[in-house]
Structure formats: structure tokens, C-alpha cells
Amino acid sequence: MHGRANLTAMRLMDACEHLLCEADALEELTARRIAVEANATPSAISYHFGSQEELIAAVAERVYRRLNAERLSLLRKAVDRKAPDPPDLEEVIAALIGPSIRWSLDPNSSYPVLSHFTSMAKAHREQAPHYRRIIDNVEHHRAFIPELKRIAPWLDEVDIGWRLNCALGIRSQVTRSRSRTKVLTNYRMNLDDPEAVIARMIEVIAPMFRRVA
């Protein structure tokens, strides 16, 4: 029975993820649509997750884990490639921002789940601790600090953390405000080419971690 219950919960998560990826607005998602997609009943959502919002949070957390696993895998490859020397700065920055940029431009990725969840979390963040648990979790970002410290030993952890946060802000601005970016770049950047976007972002972020002459 326990295994069957877990299977139903997994089907609900898969259905919710699929529907979120197709939805233009969070309001399009209903318990009934999720249940039909999962071959379950709407009451199964409450039984397994407590509410539709908590189901969405569970799905978002799963998607975040996949994204962060990709980010940390790229960081490990960058470290291993140059060991025992410090990794290349540009490769570390690419590991930090690259997965989000690629996912945001890939129509087959689950990036829409994260966009919908972020909107939902902003509206209910203070009332829902499980939103804060996901949104405020920065351990996967903190994993970059030791390697950036090796690259830029003249910076302390506060300086590195500040620069890291600014780098993430640049990434978020580009992925979430494409229309503004197009206007500010006079429509001359190809924002549909993830590798070109990543390369231009590295140009801006890398000097933050270089010693000023």
C-alpha cells in the first residue's frame, strides 16, 4: 500500500510539472486538471501534499534540485580540470549562471515551473514557511565561495558573497526581463543564443573577482 501511495504522489508531481510547463499563467492550473493528468482524484492532492500550493512547492523543489545538481556538476568539472591549481574564473562563473540561462531558453526544460513558483512565493512568502525554505536556500550558491576565494584570495568571504549575489542578480535580470534587456541593448544582442548570453555575462561578472591594478 505504501508503494502504491508513493506512486500516486509521483504521478501527481509529474502531472503538475507538465501542466506548469504548459501554462501561461498559474491560474490555469487546477486540482482537477492535475488529477485528470495523473489519473487520480482531486482529493489525492490534499491526501499526499496537503494542498495544491504545497504540491507546486514540492514540484518546484524537485526542479530546483535538478538545476542545482547541474550547476554543482559543472563547478566540480571546472575544479577537477585545473586541480590542484585554482579553477578558471570564467568556467566557475559559467557553472554558476549557465544552467539557468540555458534552461530559460530551452522550450523543453522545466524552467517555467520555477517562474510560476517564484511568482507564487512572492505573493505568499510570509505566510508559507515552505516557500522560504526553497527560495532562501543558498547552500548551492555558497558552494562557489571556497573556489572563488582560491581564485581571488585578496577578497574576504563578505566581498566574495557580495559579488556572488550581484552576479546572480545580473543573471536573474537577464532571464526575467528579456524585453527590458532587448531595449537597453538596442535590439543588437541575440538573446535567444544561450552561449552568447553566457559569454557576455561572463565579460561583465569576471572583473568583479579580478584584482584592481
PyRosetta script that sets phi, psi and omega in degrees:
from pyrosetta import init, pose_from_sequence

init()
pose = pose_from_sequence("MHGRANLTAMRLMDACEHLLCEADALEELTARRIAVEANATPSAISYHFGSQEELIAAVAERVYRRLNAERLSLLRKAVDRKAPDPPDLEEVIAALIGPSIRWSLDPNSSYPVLSHFTSMAKAHREQAPHYRRIIDNVEHHRAFIPELKRIAPWLDEVDIGWRLNCALGIRSQVTRSRSRTKVLTNYRMNLDDPEAVIARMIEVIAPMFRRVA")
pose.set_psi(1, -40.0)
pose.set_omega(1, -179.4)
pose.set_phi(2, -61.8)
pose.set_psi(2, -42.5)
pose.set_omega(2, 179.6)
pose.set_phi(3, -64.3)
pose.set_psi(3, -38.8)
pose.set_omega(3, 178.0)
pose.set_phi(4, -64.8)
pose.set_psi(4, -39.2)
pose.set_omega(4, 178.3)
pose.set_phi(5, -64.3)
pose.set_psi(5, -42.3)
pose.set_omega(5, 177.8)
pose.set_phi(6, -63.0)
pose.set_psi(6, -36.5)
pose.set_omega(6, 179.7)
pose.set_phi(7, -66.0)
pose.set_psi(7, -41.5)
pose.set_omega(7, 178.0)
pose.set_phi(8, -63.7)
pose.set_psi(8, -43.9)
pose.set_omega(8, 178.5)
pose.set_phi(9, -60.5)
pose.set_psi(9, -41.0)
pose.set_omega(9, 179.4)
pose.set_phi(10, -65.8)
pose.set_psi(10, -40.4)
pose.set_omega(10, 178.2)
pose.set_phi(11, -63.8)
pose.set_psi(11, -39.3)
pose.set_omega(11, 177.6)
pose.set_phi(12, -63.6)
pose.set_psi(12, -41.6)
pose.set_omega(12, 178.7)
pose.set_phi(13, -65.9)
pose.set_psi(13, -43.3)
pose.set_omega(13, 179.4)
pose.set_phi(14, -63.2)
pose.set_psi(14, -41.9)
pose.set_omega(14, 179.8)
pose.set_phi(15, -65.5)
pose.set_psi(15, -44.1)
pose.set_omega(15, 179.5)
pose.set_phi(16, -61.8)
pose.set_psi(16, -43.2)
pose.set_omega(16, 179.3)
pose.set_phi(17, -62.0)
pose.set_psi(17, -45.4)
pose.set_omega(17, -179.1)
pose.set_phi(18, -62.1)
pose.set_psi(18, -44.9)
pose.set_omega(18, -179.1)
pose.set_phi(19, -68.4)
pose.set_psi(19, -36.4)
pose.set_omega(19, 176.8)
pose.set_phi(20, -64.0)
pose.set_psi(20, -36.9)
pose.set_omega(20, 179.7)
pose.set_phi(21, -67.4)
pose.set_psi(21, -26.7)
pose.set_omega(21, -179.2)
pose.set_phi(22, -91.7)
pose.set_psi(22, -19.6)
pose.set_omega(22, -172.8)
pose.set_phi(23, -77.3)
pose.set_psi(23, 137.5)
pose.set_omega(23, 173.1)
pose.set_phi(24, -81.1)
pose.set_psi(24, -29.3)
pose.set_omega(24, -179.9)
pose.set_phi(25, -140.1)
pose.set_psi(25, 148.0)
pose.set_omega(25, -177.9)
pose.set_phi(26, -61.2)
pose.set_psi(26, -27.9)
pose.set_omega(26, -178.6)
pose.set_phi(27, -65.0)
pose.set_psi(27, -18.7)
pose.set_omega(27, 179.5)
pose.set_phi(28, -71.3)
pose.set_psi(28, -20.6)
pose.set_omega(28, -176.4)
pose.set_phi(29, -84.4)
pose.set_psi(29, 125.9)
pose.set_omega(29, 177.3)
pose.set_phi(30, -128.3)
pose.set_psi(30, 158.5)
pose.set_omega(30, 178.5)
pose.set_phi(31, -59.9)
pose.set_psi(31, -38.1)
pose.set_omega(31, -179.5)
pose.set_phi(32, -64.6)
pose.set_psi(32, -44.0)
pose.set_omega(32, 179.2)
pose.set_phi(33, -62.6)
pose.set_psi(33, -42.1)
pose.set_omega(33, 178.4)
pose.set_phi(34, -62.4)
pose.set_psi(34, -45.4)
pose.set_omega(34, -177.4)
pose.set_phi(35, -63.1)
pose.set_psi(35, -44.3)
pose.set_omega(35, 179.7)
pose.set_phi(36, -61.8)
pose.set_psi(36, -44.2)
pose.set_omega(36, 179.7)
pose.set_phi(37, -61.9)
pose.set_psi(37, -35.1)
pose.set_omega(37, -176.9)
pose.set_phi(38, -91.2)
pose.set_psi(38, 0.3)
pose.set_omega(38, -175.9)
pose.set_phi(39, 56.3)
pose.set_psi(39, 47.6)
pose.set_omega(39, -179.7)
pose.set_phi(40, -136.4)
pose.set_psi(40, -175.6)
pose.set_omega(40, 176.9)
pose.set_phi(41, -103.5)
pose.set_psi(41, 152.3)
pose.set_omega(41, 178.0)
pose.set_phi(42, -55.6)
pose.set_psi(42, -33.9)
pose.set_omega(42, -179.8)
pose.set_phi(43, -65.7)
pose.set_psi(43, -20.5)
pose.set_omega(43, 179.2)
pose.set_phi(44, -64.6)
pose.set_psi(44, -28.6)
pose.set_omega(44, 179.1)
pose.set_phi(45, -64.1)
pose.set_psi(45, -47.0)
pose.set_omega(45, 178.4)
pose.set_phi(46, -65.3)
pose.set_psi(46, -38.9)
pose.set_omega(46, -177.9)
pose.set_phi(47, -63.3)
pose.set_psi(47, -45.1)
pose.set_omega(47, -174.2)
pose.set_phi(48, -89.0)
pose.set_psi(48, -28.8)
pose.set_omega(48, -172.7)
pose.set_phi(49, -126.2)
pose.set_psi(49, -14.6)
pose.set_omega(49, -179.8)
pose.set_phi(50, 97.2)
pose.set_psi(50, -38.2)
pose.set_omega(50, 179.2)
pose.set_phi(51, -166.9)
pose.set_psi(51, 167.3)
pose.set_omega(51, 176.6)
pose.set_phi(52, -64.6)
pose.set_psi(52, -38.6)
pose.set_omega(52, 179.1)
pose.set_phi(53, -61.3)
pose.set_psi(53, -41.4)
pose.set_omega(53, 179.7)
pose.set_phi(54, -70.2)
pose.set_psi(54, -30.9)
pose.set_omega(54, 173.2)
pose.set_phi(55, -63.4)
pose.set_psi(55, -46.1)
pose.set_omega(55, 178.7)
pose.set_phi(56, -60.4)
pose.set_psi(56, -40.9)
pose.set_omega(56, 178.7)
pose.set_phi(57, -62.8)
pose.set_psi(57, -40.5)
pose.set_omega(57, 179.0)
pose.set_phi(58, -64.8)
pose.set_psi(58, -39.9)
pose.set_omega(58, 178.2)
pose.set_phi(59, -65.8)
pose.set_psi(59, -44.7)
pose.set_omega(59, 179.5)
pose.set_phi(60, -61.6)
pose.set_psi(60, -40.6)
pose.set_omega(60, 179.5)
pose.set_phi(61, -63.0)
pose.set_psi(61, -39.3)
pose.set_omega(61, 178.1)
pose.set_phi(62, -64.8)
pose.set_psi(62, -42.3)
pose.set_omega(62, 179.1)
pose.set_phi(63, -66.6)
pose.set_psi(63, -42.3)
pose.set_omega(63, 176.4)
pose.set_phi(64, -57.7)
pose.set_psi(64, -40.8)
pose.set_omega(64, 179.8)
pose.set_phi(65, -61.6)
pose.set_psi(65, -40.4)
pose.set_omega(65, 178.6)
pose.set_phi(66, -65.5)
pose.set_psi(66, -43.9)
pose.set_omega(66, 179.3)
pose.set_phi(67, -63.2)
pose.set_psi(67, -44.8)
pose.set_omega(67, -177.8)
pose.set_phi(68, -69.8)
pose.set_psi(68, -32.3)
pose.set_omega(68, 175.9)
pose.set_phi(69, -63.5)
pose.set_psi(69, -39.3)
pose.set_omega(69, 177.6)
pose.set_phi(70, -65.5)
pose.set_psi(70, -42.6)
pose.set_omega(70, 179.5)
pose.set_phi(71, -61.3)
pose.set_psi(71, -47.0)
pose.set_omega(71, -177.5)
pose.set_phi(72, -71.6)
pose.set_psi(72, -30.4)
pose.set_omega(72, 175.6)
pose.set_phi(73, -65.3)
pose.set_psi(73, -41.2)
pose.set_omega(73, 177.7)
pose.set_phi(74, -66.5)
pose.set_psi(74, -37.5)
pose.set_omega(74, 177.0)
pose.set_phi(75, -63.4)
pose.set_psi(75, -44.6)
pose.set_omega(75, -179.7)
pose.set_phi(76, -62.4)
pose.set_psi(76, -39.9)
pose.set_omega(76, 178.0)
pose.set_phi(77, -63.7)
pose.set_psi(77, -39.8)
pose.set_omega(77, 178.5)
pose.set_phi(78, -63.5)
pose.set_psi(78, -41.5)
pose.set_omega(78, 179.6)
pose.set_phi(79, -66.6)
pose.set_psi(79, -47.0)
pose.set_omega(79, -177.3)
pose.set_phi(80, -64.9)
pose.set_psi(80, -32.3)
pose.set_omega(80, -176.2)
pose.set_phi(81, -64.9)
pose.set_psi(81, -32.5)
pose.set_omega(81, -176.7)
pose.set_phi(82, -110.6)
pose.set_psi(82, 0.4)
pose.set_omega(82, -177.5)
pose.set_phi(83, -56.0)
pose.set_psi(83, 142.1)
pose.set_omega(83, 4.7)
pose.set_phi(84, -87.5)
pose.set_psi(84, 5.7)
pose.set_omega(84, 177.7)
pose.set_phi(85, -76.4)
pose.set_psi(85, 163.4)
pose.set_omega(85, 175.4)
pose.set_phi(86, -61.6)
pose.set_psi(86, 149.6)
pose.set_omega(86, 178.5)
pose.set_phi(87, -69.5)
pose.set_psi(87, 165.2)
pose.set_omega(87, 175.8)
pose.set_phi(88, -68.2)
pose.set_psi(88, 133.5)
pose.set_omega(88, -179.1)
pose.set_phi(89, -58.1)
pose.set_psi(89, -46.2)
pose.set_omega(89, -176.9)
pose.set_phi(90, -62.3)
pose.set_psi(90, -36.2)
pose.set_omega(90, -179.3)
pose.set_phi(91, -71.6)
pose.set_psi(91, -35.1)
pose.set_omega(91, 177.2)
pose.set_phi(92, -66.8)
pose.set_psi(92, -43.2)
pose.set_omega(92, 178.6)
pose.set_phi(93, -63.9)
pose.set_psi(93, -40.2)
pose.set_omega(93, 178.2)
pose.set_phi(94, -62.1)
pose.set_psi(94, -37.0)
pose.set_omega(94, 177.4)
pose.set_phi(95, -66.5)
pose.set_psi(95, -35.0)
pose.set_omega(95, -179.0)
pose.set_phi(96, -70.1)
pose.set_psi(96, -48.0)
pose.set_omega(96, -172.3)
pose.set_phi(97, -102.3)
pose.set_psi(97, -22.1)
pose.set_omega(97, -172.1)
pose.set_phi(98, -58.1)
pose.set_psi(98, -51.1)
pose.set_omega(98, -177.5)
pose.set_phi(99, -57.2)
pose.set_psi(99, -42.2)
pose.set_omega(99, 179.9)
pose.set_phi(100, -63.8)
pose.set_psi(100, -41.8)
pose.set_omega(100, -179.9)
pose.set_phi(101, -64.3)
pose.set_psi(101, -46.5)
pose.set_omega(101, -178.6)
pose.set_phi(102, -64.8)
pose.set_psi(102, -44.3)
pose.set_omega(102, 179.4)
pose.set_phi(103, -61.8)
pose.set_psi(103, -41.1)
pose.set_omega(103, -176.0)
pose.set_phi(104, -65.9)
pose.set_psi(104, -23.2)
pose.set_omega(104, -178.8)
pose.set_phi(105, -103.0)
pose.set_psi(105, -1.4)
pose.set_omega(105, -179.0)
pose.set_phi(106, -97.4)
pose.set_psi(106, 112.3)
pose.set_omega(106, -177.8)
pose.set_phi(107, -65.5)
pose.set_psi(107, -14.8)
pose.set_omega(107, -179.6)
pose.set_phi(108, -97.8)
pose.set_psi(108, 1.4)
pose.set_omega(108, -179.8)
pose.set_phi(109, -85.6)
pose.set_psi(109, 172.0)
pose.set_omega(109, 178.6)
pose.set_phi(110, -96.0)
pose.set_psi(110, 21.6)
pose.set_omega(110, -179.1)
pose.set_phi(111, -57.9)
pose.set_psi(111, -35.8)
pose.set_omega(111, 178.1)
pose.set_phi(112, -56.5)
pose.set_psi(112, -29.8)
pose.set_omega(112, 177.4)
pose.set_phi(113, -58.9)
pose.set_psi(113, -44.5)
pose.set_omega(113, -178.1)
pose.set_phi(114, -67.9)
pose.set_psi(114, -37.4)
pose.set_omega(114, 178.7)
pose.set_phi(115, -65.0)
pose.set_psi(115, -46.3)
pose.set_omega(115, 179.2)
pose.set_phi(116, -64.0)
pose.set_psi(116, -41.6)
pose.set_omega(116, -178.2)
pose.set_phi(117, -65.8)
pose.set_psi(117, -39.8)
pose.set_omega(117, 179.3)
pose.set_phi(118, -61.2)
pose.set_psi(118, -42.0)
pose.set_omega(118, 177.8)
pose.set_phi(119, -63.1)
pose.set_psi(119, -43.2)
pose.set_omega(119, 179.6)
pose.set_phi(120, -65.7)
pose.set_psi(120, -40.8)
pose.set_omega(120, -178.3)
pose.set_phi(121, -65.9)
pose.set_psi(121, -38.0)
pose.set_omega(121, 179.4)
pose.set_phi(122, -62.3)
pose.set_psi(122, -34.2)
pose.set_omega(122, -177.6)
pose.set_phi(123, -77.8)
pose.set_psi(123, -27.1)
pose.set_omega(123, -172.1)
pose.set_phi(124, -127.9)
pose.set_psi(124, 14.6)
pose.set_omega(124, -170.1)
pose.set_phi(125, -56.1)
pose.set_psi(125, -43.4)
pose.set_omega(125, -176.0)
pose.set_phi(126, -70.3)
pose.set_psi(126, -27.9)
pose.set_omega(126, -176.8)
pose.set_phi(127, -88.8)
pose.set_psi(127, -13.6)
pose.set_omega(127, -172.4)
pose.set_phi(128, -127.3)
pose.set_psi(128, 101.7)
pose.set_omega(128, -179.2)
pose.set_phi(129, -59.4)
pose.set_psi(129, -31.1)
pose.set_omega(129, -178.1)
pose.set_phi(130, -68.7)
pose.set_psi(130, -22.4)
pose.set_omega(130, 172.7)
pose.set_phi(131, -67.7)
pose.set_psi(131, -46.5)
pose.set_omega(131, -178.9)
pose.set_phi(132, -62.6)
pose.set_psi(132, -35.8)
pose.set_omega(132, -179.7)
pose.set_phi(133, -59.5)
pose.set_psi(133, -36.3)
pose.set_omega(133, -177.9)
pose.set_phi(134, -85.7)
pose.set_psi(134, -52.6)
pose.set_omega(134, -175.3)
pose.set_phi(135, -64.9)
pose.set_psi(135, -39.6)
pose.set_omega(135, -174.6)
pose.set_phi(136, -88.0)
pose.set_psi(136, -0.1)
pose.set_omega(136, 179.3)
pose.set_phi(137, -75.5)
pose.set_psi(137, 114.1)
pose.set_omega(137, -177.0)
pose.set_phi(138, -119.9)
pose.set_psi(138, 16.5)
pose.set_omega(138, -177.9)
pose.set_phi(139, -62.3)
pose.set_psi(139, -35.9)
pose.set_omega(139, 178.9)
pose.set_phi(140, -68.5)
pose.set_psi(140, -25.5)
pose.set_omega(140, 174.2)
pose.set_phi(141, -79.6)
pose.set_psi(141, -38.6)
pose.set_omega(141, 179.5)
pose.set_phi(142, -62.1)
pose.set_psi(142, -24.3)
pose.set_omega(142, 178.9)
pose.set_phi(143, -61.5)
pose.set_psi(143, -20.8)
pose.set_omega(143, -179.6)
pose.set_phi(144, -82.4)
pose.set_psi(144, -19.9)
pose.set_omega(144, -173.6)
pose.set_phi(145, -61.5)
pose.set_psi(145, -48.0)
pose.set_omega(145, -179.6)
pose.set_phi(146, -58.9)
pose.set_psi(146, -38.8)
pose.set_omega(146, -178.9)
pose.set_phi(147, -72.5)
pose.set_psi(147, -36.7)
pose.set_omega(147, 175.7)
pose.set_phi(148, -68.3)
pose.set_psi(148, -31.0)
pose.set_omega(148, 176.2)
pose.set_phi(149, -66.6)
pose.set_psi(149, -37.1)
pose.set_omega(149, 176.5)
pose.set_phi(150, -67.4)
pose.set_psi(150, -36.0)
pose.set_omega(150, 179.8)
pose.set_phi(151, -73.1)
pose.set_psi(151, -39.6)
pose.set_omega(151, -176.8)
pose.set_phi(152, -126.3)
pose.set_psi(152, 71.6)
pose.set_omega(152, -175.3)
pose.set_phi(153, -65.8)
pose.set_psi(153, -14.5)
pose.set_omega(153, 178.8)
pose.set_phi(154, -77.4)
pose.set_psi(154, -9.7)
pose.set_omega(154, 177.0)
pose.set_phi(155, -98.0)
pose.set_psi(155, 139.9)
pose.set_omega(155, 174.7)
pose.set_phi(156, -88.4)
pose.set_psi(156, 177.4)
pose.set_omega(156, -174.1)
pose.set_phi(157, -64.9)
pose.set_psi(157, -31.6)
pose.set_omega(157, 177.2)
pose.set_phi(158, -65.0)
pose.set_psi(158, -46.0)
pose.set_omega(158, 179.2)
pose.set_phi(159, -61.2)
pose.set_psi(159, -42.5)
pose.set_omega(159, -179.3)
pose.set_phi(160, -67.8)
pose.set_psi(160, -44.1)
pose.set_omega(160, 178.4)
pose.set_phi(161, -60.0)
pose.set_psi(161, -40.1)
pose.set_omega(161, 178.3)
pose.set_phi(162, -63.1)
pose.set_psi(162, -47.4)
pose.set_omega(162, -179.9)
pose.set_phi(163, -65.1)
pose.set_psi(163, -38.2)
pose.set_omega(163, 177.7)
pose.set_phi(164, -61.3)
pose.set_psi(164, -43.4)
pose.set_omega(164, 179.0)
pose.set_phi(165, -64.3)
pose.set_psi(165, -40.0)
pose.set_omega(165, 177.1)
pose.set_phi(166, -63.6)
pose.set_psi(166, -40.2)
pose.set_omega(166, 178.4)
pose.set_phi(167, -61.6)
pose.set_psi(167, -42.7)
pose.set_omega(167, 178.8)
pose.set_phi(168, -66.7)
pose.set_psi(168, -33.3)
pose.set_omega(168, 176.7)
pose.set_phi(169, -64.9)
pose.set_psi(169, -40.8)
pose.set_omega(169, 176.7)
pose.set_phi(170, -61.3)
pose.set_psi(170, -46.1)
pose.set_omega(170, 179.1)
pose.set_phi(171, -58.7)
pose.set_psi(171, -46.9)
pose.set_omega(171, -177.7)
pose.set_phi(172, -64.6)
pose.set_psi(172, -39.2)
pose.set_omega(172, -179.4)
pose.set_phi(173, -62.9)
pose.set_psi(173, -41.4)
pose.set_omega(173, -178.2)
pose.set_phi(174, -70.2)
pose.set_psi(174, -42.4)
pose.set_omega(174, -176.3)
pose.set_phi(175, -74.5)
pose.set_psi(175, -30.1)
pose.set_omega(175, -174.2)
pose.set_phi(176, -102.5)
pose.set_psi(176, -11.5)
pose.set_omega(176, -178.0)
pose.set_phi(177, -130.3)
pose.set_psi(177, 57.2)
pose.set_omega(177, -176.6)
pose.set_phi(178, -61.9)
pose.set_psi(178, -40.1)
pose.set_omega(178, -177.8)
pose.set_phi(179, -63.4)
pose.set_psi(179, -40.1)
pose.set_omega(179, 178.0)
pose.set_phi(180, -65.7)
pose.set_psi(180, -42.7)
pose.set_omega(180, 179.5)
pose.set_phi(181, -61.4)
pose.set_psi(181, -40.3)
pose.set_omega(181, 178.7)
pose.set_phi(182, -60.1)
pose.set_psi(182, -44.8)
pose.set_omega(182, -178.9)
pose.set_phi(183, -65.2)
pose.set_psi(183, -46.1)
pose.set_omega(183, -176.2)
pose.set_phi(184, -67.8)
pose.set_psi(184, -24.5)
pose.set_omega(184, 178.0)
pose.set_phi(185, -99.6)
pose.set_psi(185, 15.1)
pose.set_omega(185, 176.4)
pose.set_phi(186, 56.2)
pose.set_psi(186, 31.3)
pose.set_omega(186, 177.2)
pose.set_phi(187, 59.6)
pose.set_psi(187, 24.8)
pose.set_omega(187, -176.7)
pose.set_phi(188, -102.4)
pose.set_psi(188, -3.3)
pose.set_omega(188, 176.3)
pose.set_phi(189, -102.1)
pose.set_psi(189, 139.4)
pose.set_omega(189, 175.9)
pose.set_phi(190, -85.6)
pose.set_psi(190, 94.4)
pose.set_omega(190, -176.6)
pose.set_phi(191, -78.4)
pose.set_psi(191, -1.3)
pose.set_omega(191, 177.0)
pose.set_phi(192, -93.3)
pose.set_psi(192, -3.5)
pose.set_omega(192, 178.6)
pose.set_phi(193, -101.8)
pose.set_psi(193, 102.1)
pose.set_omega(193, -174.4)
pose.set_phi(194, -60.2)
pose.set_psi(194, -38.7)
pose.set_omega(194, -177.7)
pose.set_phi(195, -68.3)
pose.set_psi(195, -35.8)
pose.set_omega(195, 177.2)
pose.set_phi(196, -67.6)
pose.set_psi(196, -41.3)
pose.set_omega(196, 178.7)
pose.set_phi(197, -64.0)
pose.set_psi(197, -44.5)
pose.set_omega(197, 179.2)
pose.set_phi(198, -60.9)
pose.set_psi(198, -44.2)
pose.set_omega(198, -179.5)
pose.set_phi(199, -61.5)
pose.set_psi(199, -42.2)
pose.set_omega(199, 179.8)
pose.set_phi(200, -68.1)
pose.set_psi(200, -35.8)
pose.set_omega(200, 178.3)
pose.set_phi(201, -68.3)
pose.set_psi(201, -38.0)
pose.set_omega(201, 177.0)
pose.set_phi(202, -61.3)
pose.set_psi(202, -38.5)
pose.set_omega(202, 178.5)
pose.set_phi(203, -58.2)
pose.set_psi(203, -36.2)
pose.set_omega(203, -177.6)
pose.set_phi(204, -81.7)
pose.set_psi(204, -39.4)
pose.set_omega(204, -173.0)
pose.set_phi(205, -80.9)
pose.set_psi(205, -39.4)
pose.set_omega(205, -173.0)
pose.set_phi(206, -54.8)
pose.set_psi(206, -42.4)
pose.set_omega(206, -178.9)
pose.set_phi(207, -59.8)
pose.set_psi(207, -21.5)
pose.set_omega(207, 177.3)
pose.set_phi(208, -61.7)
pose.set_psi(208, -26.6)
pose.set_omega(208, -174.7)
pose.set_phi(209, -107.4)
pose.set_psi(209, 11.2)
pose.set_omega(209, 178.1)
pose.set_phi(210, -103.0)
pose.set_psi(210, 148.1)
pose.set_omega(210, -179.8)
pose.set_phi(211, -70.8)
pose.set_psi(211, 132.3)
pose.set_omega(211, 177.9)
pose.set_phi(212, -77.5)
pose.set_psi(212, 127.7)
pose.set_omega(212, -177.8)
pose.set_phi(213, -66.5)
pose.dump_pdb("model.pdb")
